[in-house]
Amino acid sequence: MSGIDKMKNKAEELGGKGKETVGEATDNRDLEAEGKADQASGNLKQAGEKVKDVFK
């Protein structure tokens, strides 16, 4: 299950990067901020998965 979670977290991070890029291109600050938040969330979840892997 951990591999699936890692893929979901990476997808969330990449989706956030896409939102941020579109937000920058269209000068949409809300979309840009949402993208940055998605990236941060994905990164945090990835860090949690790494910690879990250490204790396996």
C-alpha positions, 0 to 999 in steps of 0.5 A: 500500500505504501507504493500507491500512497507514494504515487498519490503524493507525488501526483498531488505535488505535480498537480500543485506545480501545474496549478502554480504554473497556470496561476503565474501565467494567468496572473491568478494569485488564488490558483497559484497559492492553491498550487503551492499548498498542494505541493507542500501537502504532497511533500509533507505526505512524502516525508511521512512515507519516508519516516514510515519506511525507516521504521519497517 
